[in-house]
Amino acid sequence: MISLRKEFTGITAIAAALLLTVCPLFAQAPATAPTQSDALVMVAKIDNKLSTKNAKVGDVLSAKILKSWKLTDGTTIPKGSKITGKVSLVKSKKDGDGTAMLSFRLDTIEVKGGAPIPVHGVVVAIGPSMAPKDGLGANSVLGRSSGVSNDTSSTGRGVGSTPGLNPNAGLGGVAPKDEDDIPLGSTQPGVSLGRHLDADWTTILQGIHQDIDLDSEVLIKVQLK
């Protein structure tokens, strides 16, 4: 009996050693994997005009970052820096038989006086600024798309969020905290927001019975990979 017990113990030790030798990743695996909620989300304002009426593949989309941020590697991004990307697909309302389409990937942060910083960014929110306009209160229903609640405690996906492509995934119920913020999803009237959930992090905008017009009145919330 003692001999069998020693033999079993020896076999178990050998099997464990082989497992660590053949599959070292098991020994190195972290206790918890990072989630999307750990990702940086910054707010920026579009600073050039882009319209599906005349945009072309390769056109640049640029947005000015509204607050200073620090990347996960410790790099500081000053307020006023720009995040840019290029249009990868465009279709006007006319060419799309009533439905416009605009796709782009945000891939560079431009810091004044510094080298461009490559990033992977996807838009998880788009909409007009919540700052008061013409005496209207912040988040006035007259300045928002229909179907969006005035309750800023909601996630505010709005009528413009593409079914099946949830921009809130992994980010929780983030509500606007000030006038330079917007709810997750789309509050841009008539514009639907989606994203590719694969490695290319493509942002997809769809105009419902209208062309898509982006200008300095539009804020975006960008999640960085």
Phi and psi in degrees as a GROMACS rama.xvg file:
@    title "Ramachandran Plot"
@    xaxis  label "Phi"
@    yaxis  label "Psi"
@TYPE xy
-62.4603  -40.1904  ILE-2
-62.0959  -43.2293  SER-3
-64.5238  -39.8804  LEU-4
-63.7534  -43.4739  ARG-5
-62.7606  -40.6956  LYS-6
-64.5947  -41.7551  GLU-7
-64.2667  -41.6815  PHE-8
-63.04  -40.9549  THR-9
-64.57  -42.0815  GLY-10
-63.1728  -41.7615  ILE-11
-61.8446  -42.3077  THR-12
-64.7985  -41.0583  ALA-13
-64.5884  -42.5759  ILE-14
-62.3439  -40.4441  ALA-15
-65.1483  -41.4785  ALA-16
-63.7696  -41.3294  ALA-17
-64.5457  -39.2913  LEU-18
-60.725  -42.8635  LEU-19
-71.7936  -29.3323  LEU-20
-74.6395  -44.6993  THR-21
-79.0748  -35.7986  VAL-22
-124.33  69.7675  CYS-23
-63.3915  -20.5105  PRO-24
-62.8614  -29.1485  LEU-25
-62.7546  -36.6348  PHE-26
-76.2979  -24.6409  ALA-27
-99.862  -6.14009  GLN-28
-61.1284  133.783  ALA-29
-69.9925  158.173  PRO-30
-64.1259  -37.2242  ALA-31
-134.761  140.365  THR-32
-87.6736  147.597  ALA-33
-65.1919  148.634  PRO-34
-118.692  170.2  THR-35
-61.8259  -26.3109  GLN-36
-66.3943  -16.6087  SER-37
-81.9156  -10.8772  ASP-38
-74.1199  153.422  ALA-39
-78.5448  135.262  LEU-40
-124.555  118.889  VAL-41
-117.526  154.985  MET-42
-106.355  135.581  VAL-43
-141.669  158.937  ALA-44
-114.287  129.455  LYS-45
-55.5729  133.398  ILE-46
-124.239  15.0141  ASP-47
-139.062  166.023  ASN-48
-96.7526  136.622  LYS-49
-144.6  127.978  LEU-50
-137.128  141.335  SER-51
-69.4732  -8.29147  THR-52
-67.8843  -33.184  LYS-53
-142.068  3.35517  ASN-54
-68.1883  157.503  ALA-55
-131.042  156.944  LYS-56
-58.9787  131.628  VAL-57
100.772  -14.7117  GLY-58
-62.5974  150.394  ASP-59
-93.0789  136.905  VAL-60
-108.521  128.379  LEU-61
-129.312  140.699  SER-62
-140.63  137.653  ALA-63
-88.7732  127.781  LYS-64
-74.79  129.788  ILE-65
-87.1649  -18.4732  LEU-66
-139.62  158.941  LYS-67
-71.0023  140.58  SER-68
-134.668  159.644  TRP-69
-121.604  124.308  LYS-70
-71.2181  165.887  LEU-71
-62.6625  -22.8951  THR-72
-88.6198  5.17233  ASP-73
95.4359  -6.88535  GLY-74
-68.0341  129.081  THR-75
-88.9771  130.29  THR-76
-106.877  108.324  ILE-77
-67.9413  152.149  PRO-78
-55.6948  138.957  LYS-79
95.0807  -10.5808  GLY-80
-65.6639  163.732  SER-81
-118.3  141.774  LYS-82
-109.26  130  ILE-83
-130.186  160.936  THR-84
-161.178  177.85  GLY-85
-122.054  145.976  LYS-86
-67.8405  129.267  VAL-87
-107.888  -17.7569  SER-88
-156.087  136.901  LEU-89
-144.726  138.928  VAL-90
-145.806  125.723  LYS-91
-76.842  166.369  SER-92
-58.3649  -40.2908  LYS-93
-64.6251  -47.8591  LYS-94
-70.9317  -26.7835  ASP-95
-93.5354  14.4552  GLY-96
55.7609  43.3264  ASP-97
104.545  -13.0863  GLY-98
-120.257  116.694  THR-99
-87.8558  155.919  ALA-100
-141.775  137.176  MET-101
-141.901  122.033  LEU-102
-123.02  143.542  SER-103
-157.899  161.679  PHE-104
-124.618  125.791  ARG-105
-86.5786  119.008  LEU-106
-134.462  1.96988  ASP-107
-145.172  138.777  THR-108
-111.108  125.429  ILE-109
-102.33  116.316  GLU-110
-105.537  130.066  VAL-111
-57.5203  124.644  LYS-112
79.6032  3.28584  GLY-113
-125.53  171.171  GLY-114
-75.7231  148.106  ALA-115
-57.9589  141.398  PRO-116
-108.841  116.315  ILE-117
-72.2191  135.691  PRO-118
-141.795  170.216  VAL-119
-119.605  114.098  HIS-120
-130.412  143.688  GLY-121
-131.853  141.655  VAL-122
-77.389  122.795  VAL-123
-109.846  -3.20298  VAL-124
-155.888  143.12  ALA-125
-148.241  140.404  ILE-126
170.781  173.182  GLY-127
-71.191  153.602  PRO-128
-58.1419  146.775  SER-129
-88.1569  5.69175  MET-130
-65.2291  144.6  ALA-131
-59.7863  142.278  PRO-132
-129.951  131.811  LYS-133
52.4319  38.6839  ASP-134
83.8797  -3.83725  GLY-135
-78.4602  147.33  LEU-136
-68.7962  158.659  GLY-137
-57.7614  137.91  ALA-138
65.66  27.283  ASN-139
-59.2568  142.391  SER-140
-65.4713  -20.898  VAL-141
-73.5763  -18.2003  LEU-142
-108.036  8.55427  GLY-143
-121.299  163.597  ARG-144
-74.5909  152.834  SER-145
-65.5696  148.611  SER-146
88.984  -1.05414  GLY-147
-99.9159  127.73  VAL-148
-68.6102  145.742  SER-149
-78.6117  -8.17903  ASN-150
-76.4685  106.859  ASP-151
-72.2688  -0.319868  THR-152
-84.4978  -9.80679  SER-153
-83.2848  166.252  SER-154
-75.5608  -21.1329  THR-155
64.1452  47.0799  GLY-156
-64.2208  -33.2729  ARG-157
75.9231  176.343  GLY-158
-74.3174  -11.7075  VAL-159
-95.7153  13.8131  GLY-160
-91.7339  126.962  SER-161
-67.6398  127.158  THR-162
-57.5067  134.248  PRO-163
87.8774  -12.4028  GLY-164
-121.641  92.7564  LEU-165
-91.0669  106.894  ASN-166
-72.359  -8.58422  PRO-167
-87.0254  -7.14102  ASN-168
-55.8858  122.686  ALA-169
79.1554  -3.65849  GLY-170
-104.299  -10.7041  LEU-171
76.5324  -175.952  GLY-172
-88.6937  76.2859  GLY-173
-83.7177  119.306  VAL-174
-107.049  157.182  ALA-175
-58.8028  141.924  PRO-176
-110.207  -18.9132  LYS-177
-156.582  -174.664  ASP-178
-72.227  -18.1817  GLU-179
-99.1044  38.48  ASP-180
-141.689  161.964  ASP-181
-143.542  156.543  ILE-182
-70.0822  157.68  PRO-183
-64.8398  152.396  LEU-184
92.5666  -155.437  GLY-185
-117.03  126.013  SER-186
-116.297  12.9  THR-187
-78.3198  117.322  GLN-188
-52.5074  125.866  PRO-189
76.137  6.0105  GLY-190
-116.082  127.811  VAL-191
-97.9644  142.772  SER-192
-117.439  131.532  LEU-193
-142.1  -178.527  GLY-194
-157.742  151.379  ARG-195
-74.3109  133.29  HIS-196
-93.3257  16.5377  LEU-197
-102.188  -165.985  ASP-198
-69.4628  -20.1808  ALA-199
-81.8965  -10.5365  ASP-200
50.2256  52.5207  TRP-201
-85.0162  132.332  THR-202
-89.529  135.599  THR-203
-122.671  122.729  ILE-204
-113.139  139.845  LEU-205
-128.996  125.979  GLN-206
-89.7615  121.765  GLY-207
-90.0677  103.634  ILE-208
60.5308  29.9816  HIS-209
-162.735  161.068  GLN-210
-77.5651  160.618  ASP-211
-100.172  123.382  ILE-212
-121.987  117.385  ASP-213
-110.775  134.284  LEU-214
-154.59  -165.882  ASP-215
-70.8683  -4.05182  SER-216
-85.2418  -5.53597  GLU-217
-106.35  129.378  VAL-218
-100.704  150.542  LEU-219
-130.611  147.578  ILE-220
-111.145  122.274  LYS-221
-113.897  126.961  VAL-222
-95.6405  127.316  GLN-223
-96.8657  138.975  LEU-224
